[in-house]
């Protein structure tokens, strides 16, 4: 969503970083460019004005004059103010002392209330809670059935009755207490536009259930209209937060950057895809870092922890350094990497990745082709690629629907990677032995002699990551080396 804004910010801030001394004219020029970038991103005019004023005041004040590197300090100021504009801190969800905790979902029709009610239920369940979904949208045909379908996928019960929406919501509280459900999520009706009837119905439901949290679901693709919608709902319901959907879309991002300052309520959750697990708490500092090209390592680590089996990964790393890493291990690692989502999204969270690489069109089908080649091998061939002669190579290529040259290239690169990592592991073992010998000699020294500790068992080295369909020349000189599939060298024309 924020690609264009991120590119503009990166251009401005990279010029500031390169300057050892900043003048008022330098700061004013940077502020003009940032103002234009924010306005082009459809950010509210008042929000832009306040943001620029705060950054300029700090950049020209005493805070900057005391900095060792003024350019870096301006980047720090922009990052802090952007984080504040996005909401400052991640919302902390607290629970009612007398269950259930009631969450009311409001919003216009088409904003994604029903789907995000289910996503929120999944999130609560991941926190160890027992949610109940309530179908109080009796206006839209099949809305309750949609909620029931999502509830079955999540194994979360859904309560609804063919009566009045207010009565359904009120009865759901009693149902939750009777069945031991400690969180109730009420999905209300929407309209194509804000009207008195919609507001009156939502207000009466709110009075009936007395929600602990009232969340407004907003489609980020609607731009400034999203902020107008939020203001109208907040006036009627006193919102506690906003759930922003379609953050993975190609909108300019103005809604995300405007809603907190205009409405005075934070973005609580963000939906980044259509799948039920593509939903989490909104982290303003992390999004600010991504907009400024600083990456988002915390989210990347969290995703990796969710999908990678720790013991399995450690065992594979040990086999890699011992020269025992097989194509079977490689296939397992690729499967786990795919669970983190599209590779383009993973790259976007890595700090220091240049925009040419981050914005590259990476086709995940290229990984599927390599998987097809490995799956066409027998278990024995995966464990020992030396078994693969010309006839086996032809059989594997036919099974994968690939050219035999691609199979040969993949096997060649895998063998080279295995040899390299085995040498790395051996170097680490020799270094450890040398360190131990040095430590033993140091202990025999007289007064004033130094005693040294042991070295590392093995260097903290990982096989290079190269992405298919990516020209390696685009990453040269960036400090990133080559990017691509784990452990593979240049894929060559056959694998591209």
RABELRA-V986680 format. One record per residue. N is the residue number from 1. RES is the residue in one letter. PSI is psi in radians with two decimals (* if undefined). NEAR is the number of other ideal C-beta (glycine too) atoms within 12 Angstrom. Layout:
BEGIN
N:RES:PSI:NEAR
N:RES:PSI:NEAR
END
This chain:
BEGIN
1:X:-0.68:34
2:X:0.38:41
3:X:-0.85:26
4:X:-0.78:24
5:X:-0.72:36
6:X:-0.74:34
7:X:-0.73:24
8:X:-0.79:31
9:X:-0.78:41
10:X:-0.72:34
11:X:-0.80:22
12:X:-0.85:33
13:X:-0.52:35
14:X:-0.61:23
15:X:-0.64:21
16:X:-0.67:36
17:X:-0.58:26
18:X:-0.14:18
19:X:2.27:25
20:X:-0.36:15
21:X:2.33:19
22:X:2.35:30
23:X:2.96:18
24:X:-0.60:17
25:X:-0.68:13
26:X:-0.78:27
27:X:-0.75:33
28:X:-0.69:19
29:X:-0.74:21
30:X:-0.71:36
31:X:-0.64:34
32:X:-0.75:20
33:X:-0.69:28
34:X:-0.67:43
35:X:-0.82:27
36:X:-0.71:21
37:X:-0.75:36
38:X:-0.72:40
39:X:-0.69:26
40:X:-0.43:22
41:X:0.12:37
42:X:0.57:30
43:X:2.49:40
44:X:2.37:32
45:X:-0.74:21
46:X:-0.67:19
47:X:-0.74:34
48:X:-0.78:33
49:X:-0.79:21
50:X:-0.69:24
51:X:-0.85:37
52:X:-0.71:32
53:X:-0.75:19
54:X:-0.76:26
55:X:-0.76:40
56:X:-0.72:29
57:X:-0.77:18
58:X:-0.64:29
59:X:-0.51:37
60:X:0.01:25
61:X:-2.92:19
62:X:-0.51:11
63:X:-0.70:19
64:X:-0.64:31
65:X:-0.45:17
66:X:-0.09:11
67:X:2.51:23
68:X:-0.61:12
69:X:1.68:18
70:X:-0.68:30
71:X:-0.79:28
72:X:-0.61:22
73:X:-0.65:31
74:X:-0.71:40
75:X:-0.73:36
76:X:-0.72:28
77:X:-0.79:36
78:X:-0.74:42
79:X:-0.79:29
80:X:-0.73:25
81:X:-0.59:35
82:X:-0.69:45
83:X:-0.75:31
84:X:-0.70:25
85:X:-0.62:41
86:X:-0.14:41
87:X:-0.27:34
88:X:-1.23:22
89:X:2.69:19
90:X:2.37:24
91:X:2.49:27
92:X:2.05:13
93:X:2.13:25
94:X:2.78:12
95:X:2.61:22
96:X:2.41:22
97:X:-0.47:9
98:X:1.67:13
99:X:2.69:22
100:X:2.76:35
101:X:2.17:32
102:X:2.26:37
103:X:2.16:47
104:X:2.20:46
105:X:2.17:53
106:X:2.86:47
107:X:2.99:41
108:X:2.80:33
109:X:2.34:25
110:X:-0.08:23
111:X:-0.33:41
112:X:0.48:40
113:X:-0.85:45
114:X:-0.84:42
115:X:-0.73:37
116:X:-0.37:44
117:X:-0.75:50
118:X:-0.72:40
119:X:-0.70:42
120:X:-0.67:48
121:X:-0.72:40
122:X:-0.72:31
123:X:-0.79:33
124:X:-0.68:33
125:X:-0.62:27
126:X:-0.33:23
127:X:0.14:20
128:X:0.25:11
129:X:2.96:27
130:X:1.52:27
131:X:2.75:42
132:X:2.19:43
133:X:2.43:49
134:X:2.11:52
135:X:1.56:42
136:X:0.14:48
137:X:1.59:39
138:X:0.11:28
139:X:-0.82:25
140:X:2.24:24
141:X:2.34:11
142:X:0.20:15
143:X:-0.74:32
144:X:-0.68:31
145:X:-0.66:18
146:X:-0.75:25
147:X:-0.68:40
148:X:-0.70:24
149:X:-0.78:20
150:X:-0.67:34
151:X:-0.67:32
152:X:-0.67:17
153:X:-0.63:21
154:X:-0.17:31
155:X:0.74:16
156:X:2.24:35
157:X:2.63:29
158:X:2.30:39
159:X:2.32:34
160:X:2.74:32
161:X:2.69:21
162:X:1.27:12
163:X:-2.51:16
164:X:2.41:19
165:X:-0.67:38
166:X:-0.73:28
167:X:-0.66:23
168:X:-0.81:36
169:X:-0.73:44
170:X:-0.72:28
171:X:-0.48:28
172:X:-0.54:41
173:X:-0.77:36
174:X:-0.67:21
175:X:-0.70:26
176:X:-0.74:35
177:X:-0.64:20
178:X:-0.62:16
179:X:0.06:20
180:X:0.48:15
181:X:2.23:30
182:X:-0.03:27
183:X:2.28:39
184:X:2.18:50
185:X:1.99:55
186:X:2.01:51
187:X:1.97:50
188:X:2.97:50
189:X:2.68:37
190:X:3.08:38
191:X:2.91:27
192:X:-0.39:15
193:X:2.84:18
194:X:2.26:28
195:X:2.93:18
196:X:-0.67:13
197:X:-0.76:16
198:X:-0.87:29
199:X:-0.66:26
200:X:-0.74:20
201:X:-0.81:32
202:X:-0.66:45
203:X:-0.70:26
204:X:-0.64:25
205:X:-0.72:39
206:X:-0.73:34
207:X:-0.54:19
208:X:-0.64:28
209:X:-0.24:39
210:X:1.17:22
211:X:2.55:36
212:X:-0.55:27
213:X:2.37:38
214:X:1.99:35
215:X:2.36:49
216:X:2.17:48
217:X:2.12:47
218:X:2.36:53
219:X:2.02:35
220:X:-0.32:42
221:X:-0.25:27
222:X:-0.08:32
223:X:-2.32:29
224:X:-0.40:31
225:X:-0.53:26
226:X:-0.67:40
227:X:-0.71:37
228:X:-0.74:25
229:X:-0.77:41
230:X:-0.70:44
231:X:-0.75:26
232:X:-0.77:28
233:X:-0.65:41
234:X:-0.63:29
235:X:-0.53:19
236:X:-0.56:27
237:X:-0.21:37
238:X:1.30:23
239:X:2.67:37
240:X:-0.36:32
241:X:3.06:41
242:X:2.45:47
243:X:2.01:50
244:X:2.14:50
245:X:2.87:43
246:X:0.68:32
247:X:-0.17:40
248:X:0.03:26
249:X:-3.03:25
250:X:0.38:14
251:X:2.91:30
252:X:-0.26:30
253:X:0.14:44
254:X:-0.62:37
255:X:-0.78:44
256:X:-0.62:52
257:X:-0.17:49
258:X:-0.57:43
259:X:-0.71:45
260:X:-0.82:38
261:X:-0.59:35
262:X:-0.82:30
263:X:-0.48:31
264:X:0.23:21
265:X:2.48:31
266:X:2.82:36
267:X:2.04:45
268:X:-0.81:37
269:X:2.75:40
270:X:2.39:45
271:X:2.15:42
272:X:0.28:37
273:X:3.13:23
274:X:-0.43:19
275:X:2.67:19
276:X:-0.40:30
277:X:-0.02:23
278:X:1.19:27
279:X:2.31:34
280:X:3.06:34
281:X:2.57:33
282:X:2.21:39
283:X:1.77:30
284:X:-0.71:34
285:X:-0.64:28
286:X:-0.73:36
287:X:-0.68:41
288:X:-0.74:36
289:X:-0.69:34
290:X:-0.68:42
291:X:-0.65:41
292:X:0.14:39
293:X:0.34:37
294:X:-0.04:31
295:X:-3.07:30
296:X:1.30:33
297:X:-0.58:22
298:X:-0.79:22
299:X:-0.68:31
300:X:-0.75:27
301:X:-0.76:19
302:X:-0.74:19
303:X:-0.74:29
304:X:-0.70:23
305:X:-0.54:16
306:X:-0.62:18
307:X:-0.46:24
308:X:2.25:27
309:X:2.05:17
310:X:-0.91:14
311:X:-0.70:10
312:X:-0.72:18
313:X:-0.74:24
314:X:-0.70:14
315:X:-0.71:20
316:X:-0.69:32
317:X:-0.70:28
318:X:-0.75:20
319:X:-0.59:25
320:X:-0.81:33
321:X:-0.39:31
322:X:-0.02:23
323:X:0.31:21
324:X:0.18:20
325:X:2.20:36
326:X:2.98:32
327:X:-0.45:42
328:X:-0.76:27
329:X:-0.74:33
330:X:-0.73:38
331:X:-0.72:32
332:X:-0.75:27
333:X:-0.68:37
334:X:-0.69:35
335:X:-0.72:25
336:X:-0.66:25
337:X:-0.68:32
338:X:-0.51:26
339:X:-0.33:21
340:X:-0.10:30
341:X:-3.05:27
342:X:2.48:26
343:X:-0.52:36
344:X:-0.64:25
345:X:-0.66:28
346:X:-0.75:33
347:X:-0.67:36
348:X:-0.39:40
349:X:-0.14:32
350:X:2.22:33
351:X:2.53:23
352:X:-0.05:22
353:X:2.15:37
354:X:2.69:27
355:X:-0.50:28
356:X:-0.66:23
357:X:-0.76:36
358:X:-0.62:36
359:X:0.07:21
360:X:2.54:26
361:X:1.79:19
362:X:2.07:30
363:X:1.98:19
364:X:-0.19:25
365:X:-0.40:17
366:X:-0.61:30
367:X:-0.69:33
368:X:-0.61:22
369:X:-0.73:29
370:X:-0.67:45
371:X:-0.71:29
372:X:-0.69:25
373:X:-0.81:44
374:X:-0.68:38
375:X:-0.37:25
376:X:-0.14:30
377:X:2.72:34
378:X:2.80:19
379:X:-0.66:15
380:X:-0.68:15
381:X:-0.60:29
382:X:-0.65:29
383:X:-0.57:22
384:X:1.57:20
385:X:-0.29:33
386:X:-0.33:17
387:X:-0.33:21
388:X:1.81:31
389:X:-2.95:16
390:X:-0.74:15
391:X:-0.69:14
392:X:-0.66:25
393:X:-0.71:29
394:X:-0.72:19
395:X:-0.76:21
396:X:-0.75:35
397:X:-0.74:28
398:X:-0.72:17
399:X:-0.55:20
400:X:-0.11:25
401:X:0.63:16
402:X:2.98:30
403:X:2.45:22
404:X:-0.54:26
405:X:-0.60:22
406:X:-0.72:31
407:X:-0.81:39
408:X:-0.72:26
409:X:-0.71:27
410:X:-0.80:45
411:X:-0.72:38
412:X:-0.81:25
413:X:-0.63:34
414:X:-0.72:40
415:X:-0.72:26
416:X:-0.75:21
417:X:-0.75:37
418:X:-0.73:33
419:X:-0.74:21
420:X:-0.80:26
421:X:-0.56:34
422:X:-0.69:24
423:X:-0.70:21
424:X:-0.80:29
425:X:-0.71:30
426:X:-0.68:20
427:X:-0.68:21
428:X:-0.71:26
429:X:-0.73:23
430:X:-0.68:19
431:X:-0.70:20
432:X:-0.74:21
433:X:-0.75:18
434:X:-0.71:18
435:X:-0.70:21
436:X:-0.71:19
437:X:-0.73:17
438:X:-0.71:21
439:X:-0.68:20
440:X:-0.71:15
441:X:-0.66:15
442:X:-0.57:18
443:X:-0.44:15
444:X:0.01:12
445:X:2.75:14
446:X:-2.93:8
447:X:2.41:5
448:X:-0.20:7
449:X:2.64:13
450:X:2.49:14
451:X:2.19:15
452:X:2.69:17
453:X:3.06:13
454:X:2.86:19
455:X:-3.08:20
456:X:2.65:20
457:X:-0.73:22
458:X:2.59:24
459:X:2.57:20
460:X:1.29:11
461:X:2.39:21
462:X:2.71:21
463:X:2.55:32
464:X:2.62:26
465:X:2.02:31
466:X:2.28:35
467:X:2.37:39
468:X:2.64:36
469:X:0.38:28
470:X:2.14:35
471:X:2.07:22
472:X:-0.45:28
473:X:-0.35:13
474:X:-0.31:24
475:X:-0.06:29
476:X:2.46:16
477:X:0.06:12
478:X:-0.15:19
479:X:0.06:14
480:X:-0.26:26
481:X:-2.59:22
482:X:2.47:29
483:X:2.49:38
484:X:-2.55:38
485:X:2.59:40
486:X:2.16:39
487:X:0.05:36
488:X:2.53:41
489:X:-2.73:29
490:X:2.12:29
491:X:-0.40:33
492:X:2.90:21
493:X:-0.45:13
494:X:-0.52:24
495:X:0.03:35
496:X:*:26
END
